C-alpha cells in the first residue's frame, strides 16, 4: 500500500505532477491518483515504474510502497 504523503512530497520535490507520473506510466491521471491514494491497488511493476520516475533509491523503496 503506497505511502500517499511520501509520494506526494516526492512529486513536489521533483517538480512533477500526478499527470506527469501518469504519462510516464501510460495510465490516466485519475487512475494514478487512485493508486497513490490507495483506492486502487498498485502492482509491484507499477510501483517499480513509479520509483524509477520519482528517482527513489532501492533502499527507500519499502518506505514509499509498503506501510510498515
Secondary structure, 3 states (H helix, E strand, C coil): CCCHHHHHHHHHHHCCCHHHHHHHHCCCHHHHHHHHCCCCCCCHHHHHHHHHHCCCCHHHHHHHHCCC
